[in-house]
Amino acid sequence: MGIQVKVGDVFLVPLDDKSWAFGQLVSAWNDELYIAVFNEQTQAQEADPYLIVEKKPIFLTLTLDAKLFHGHWPVIGNIKDNISNFPQPVYKVRQSGIVYLESRDRTFTRPASLNECRAVSYRTVASPALVEKAIQAHFGMGEWMPEYEKFSADYAYDSTLLLNS
């Protein structure tokens, strides 16, 4: 049986043979995980999970649990104090031919305007392997690809503003 993660879990993502980036499970819906990745790295697998509590993430993205479940991203602690600091991004979804705005946690849905349709992305869930490659590339341990832009935390913060409009 694999590792069962829970909201608040802080984990490490391997950058190379000796360094790690910090991530945190911010929320989950069924098998869809919403994770934050921080611009912090460590040389030790026994790192202090509290190093990221006040940090703003570089990536906020939806992914699956395979890398966590199999221990490739080792969990080093659980912190819930900062969970409310993370934005709930907004995505567009199509239902019966109509485009709606929908919050990440699916608690908010409304029809999207034409301008909102242009500004907001469709909900996608990225493979953990692709997310890991993006993290490694961010830290200079791989080639940066344009598709990694979709993981940017800026999208989550910017799209959240639509919930209040």
Summary of the structure (lengths in Angstrom):
residues: 165
radius of gyration: 16.0
end to end distance: 44.8
largest distance: 50.3
contacts: 481
relative contact order: 0.20
helix: 28%
strand: 33%
